[in-house]
Amino acid sequence: MSERTDTTRSSPVRAAWSAGHDPAAELEQLWGEVSRLLERSSPSAGSSRHWMPLTEEEDTGDAYQVRAELPGVPRACVSVEIDGRELHIQGTLDDTTRGHALRRRSGSFSYGIRIPGDVDVEAVRADLCDGVLTVRLPKTGVSTRRTIALGAD
């Protein structure tokens, strides 16, 4: 015996909507509650927080390039250091200028990467422009890759 589907019945969503429930308003209310919960659970202004900036690395052929997003971070609060084949970026962003509508990261940040090849440490450049830190690490002239020909028996 086959069951017949009643096409005149409305879905639970349609029934809720017609009963006066507005899903958009309920979602907005839920979003507000989640925001308030996150505000209460976040550390107070006096405590320190640690975060890692969004970054991307690129091999441009003659150099390695690292870009890090640091919106609102003053130049004086950023440190770039090379230690052997390690690149370290660190600093702080003071949270005293935060407003009520705009939420952003604050506290200390750090990022580190192992440089895949030898670089000319004296020629490394770092620029902070429009909230993006760009570190250019020129490669040394020494080739680290070569093809080895196979010898005969």
Order of alpha helices (4+ residues) and beta strands (2+ residues): alpha-alpha-beta-beta-beta-beta-beta-beta-beta-beta
